Amino acid sequence: MARIFPDPAAPAGSLAGQILIAMPAMGDPRFAQAVIYLCDHSAKGAMGIVVNRPLESPSFEDLLRQLNIDPVPPARTIRLCNGGPVDNARGFVLHTTDWTGEGSLKVDASFALTASLDILKAIAGGGGPSQGMLALGYAGWGPGQLDAEMQQNAWLSASAEPSLIFDAAHETKWRRALAALHIDPLLLSDAAGHA
């Protein structure tokens, strides 16, 4: 299983800090039309957060009540999403780097990942990062697994833009991520090409 936090010394060729866009022929239904922000990618594996699978329940307020975090109702809220099939009882906040706490790890200049309650307390109190989303669970790959999936044409990678990651239009994120690459999903082939 991949590490849960980013490797601060990610090697050259790492896709950490980019998004993965599922190809139309994705065989795993858990990742059909998924857009994943990749937090870590090294020889030891990869870890990412699915950013286009919103959760209706629990609400942010319900989660604060379960964790005994005040104030309830909170001064501000963030959206919750299903971050992936691994460890979905664990929460991660993917957020902008204008706020970091003791448990925050910067992925790159724009994005950080925090798994401590401090960030939830800050947000509930009206502070915290300007943008963020709380993911329950994550997507993980073992050593070489993501690289093999990339070679099998399961994913495309692209630059991560906060406007795409944090907006609420989840149902269009996959198409918009492809459009940013000037790709029409109807014209994509599921066959990998190798020179």
C-alpha positions in Angstrom: 0.0 0.0 0.0 1.2 3.5 -0.7 2.3 5.9 2.0 -0.5 8.1 3.2 1.5 11.4 3.0 3.4 12.9 0.2 7.2 12.3 -0.1 8.8 15.8 0.3 11.6 14.7 -2.0 9.6 13.3 -4.8 11.8 12.0 -7.6 12.1 13.5 -11.1 9.3 12.1 -13.3 6.9 12.1 -10.3 3.3 13.0 -11.1 2.7 14.4 -7.6 0.8 17.7 -7.8 -0.9 16.8 -11.1 -4.4 15.3 -11.8 -5.1 11.9 -13.2 -8.1 11.7 -15.5 -9.6 8.3 -16.1 -9.8 7.2 -19.7 -13.3 6.4 -21.0 -12.5 2.7 -21.1 -11.5 2.6 -17.4 -12.3 -1.0 -16.3 -12.6 -0.3 -12.6 -16.1 1.1 -11.9 -14.8 2.8 -8.7 -12.7 5.1 -11.0 -15.0 5.5 -14.0 -14.8 9.2 -15.1 -12.6 9.9 -12.0 -10.5 13.0 -11.6 -7.8 12.4 -9.0 -5.4 14.9 -7.5 -2.1 13.0 -7.0 -0.5 13.8 -3.7 2.4 11.4 -3.9 4.1 9.4 -6.7 7.4 7.7 -6.1 9.1 4.3 -6.5 7.3 3.3 -3.2 3.8 3.9 -4.7 1.3 6.6 -5.2 -1.5 8.3 -3.3 -4.3 10.6 -4.5 -7.7 12.1 -3.7 -10.7 11.7 -6.0 -12.0 15.2 -6.4 -15.3 14.6 -8.3 -17.2 12.2 -6.0 -19.3 14.4 -3.6 -20.8 12.9 -0.5 -24.3 13.8 0.5 -23.9 12.3 4.0 -22.5 13.0 6.5 -22.7 16.8 6.2 -19.8 18.9 7.4 -21.9 19.9 10.4 -22.7 16.2 11.2 -19.0 15.3 11.0 -18.1 18.2 13.4 -20.7 16.9 15.9 -19.3 13.3 15.6 -15.8 14.6 16.3 -17.0 17.0 19.1 -15.6 20.0 17.3 -17.1 23.5 18.0 -18.7 25.6 16.8 -21.8 23.8 15.6 -23.2 25.2 13.4 -19.8 26.1 11.9 -18.8 29.6 10.9 -17.9 28.2 7.4 -18.1 24.8 5.8 -16.3 22.8 3.2 -17.5 20.1 0.8 -17.1 16.4 1.6 -16.1 13.9 -1.1 -15.4 10.2 -1.4 -11.6 10.4 -1.8 -11.1 6.8 -2.9 -11.7 3.2 -1.9 -8.8 2.9 0.6 -9.3 3.7 4.3 -12.6 5.5 3.8 -13.1 6.1 7.5 -10.1 8.4 7.5 -10.3 12.0 6.6 -7.9 14.2 4.6 -8.3 17.9 3.8 -6.9 18.8 0.4 -6.5 22.6 0.5 -4.7 25.7 -0.7 -1.3 26.5 0.9 -2.5 29.9 2.3 -3.0 28.0 5.6 -0.9 25.2 7.0 -0.9 23.6 10.4 1.5 21.3 12.2 0.2 18.2 10.4 0.1 19.8 6.9 2.3 18.6 4.1 2.8 20.7 1.1 2.4 18.8 -2.2 3.5 21.8 -4.3 3.2 25.6 -4.2 -0.6 25.5 -4.6 -1.8 22.4 -2.7 -1.3 20.9 0.7 -2.8 17.9 2.5 -3.8 17.9 6.2 -5.1 14.9 8.2 -5.3 16.5 11.6 -8.3 17.9 13.5 -6.7 21.3 13.7 -7.8 22.2 10.1 -11.4 21.2 10.8 -11.4 23.4 14.0 -9.9 26.3 12.0 -12.5 26.0 9.3 -15.4 25.6 11.8 -14.2 28.7 13.5 -14.2 30.7 10.3 -10.5 30.5 9.5 -8.4 27.9 7.8 -7.4 27.8 4.1 -9.3 29.8 1.5 -10.2 26.7 -0.4 -10.4 23.0 0.5 -12.3 19.8 0.4 -12.6 17.0 3.0 -12.0 13.6 1.5 -13.0 10.4 3.3 -10.6 7.8 2.0 -8.0 7.9 -0.7 -6.8 6.2 -3.9 -3.6 4.2 -3.4 -1.2 2.3 -5.7 1.6 0.0 -4.8 5.2 0.2 -6.2 5.1 0.5 -10.0 1.3 0.0 -10.1 0.3 3.5 -11.3 3.2 3.5 -13.8 1.9 0.3 -15.3 -1.7 1.7 -15.4 -0.4 4.8 -17.2 1.4 2.5 -19.8 -1.8 0.6 -20.2 -3.6 3.8 -21.2 -5.9 3.8 -18.1 -5.1 7.5 -17.1 -4.1 10.8 -18.6 -2.2 13.3 -16.5 -2.6 17.1 -16.5 -1.7 20.2 -14.5 -3.9 20.7 -11.4 -5.8 24.0 -11.3 -7.4 25.0 -8.0 -10.5 26.3 -9.9 -11.1 22.7 -11.2 -10.2 20.9 -8.0 -12.3 23.0 -5.5 -15.4 24.0 -7.5 -18.7 22.4 -6.8 -19.6 21.3 -10.3 -18.5 17.7 -9.7 -20.6 16.3 -12.5 -18.6 18.2 -15.2 -15.1 18.0 -13.7 -14.1 14.9 -15.8 -15.2 16.5 -19.1 -13.6 19.9 -18.2 -10.3 18.2 -17.2 -10.2 16.5 -20.6 -11.2 19.8 -22.3 -8.3 21.5 -20.7 -6.1 19.1 -22.6 -8.1 19.8 -25.8 -9.5 16.3 -25.8 -12.9 15.1 -26.8 -13.8 12.0 -24.8 -15.7 10.6 -27.7 -12.6 10.5 -29.8 -10.4 8.7 -27.3 -9.1 5.2 -28.0 -8.6 2.7 -25.2 -5.6 1.2 -27.1 -2.2 2.2 -25.8 0.4 3.2 -28.4 4.1 2.3 -28.0 6.9 3.5 -30.2 
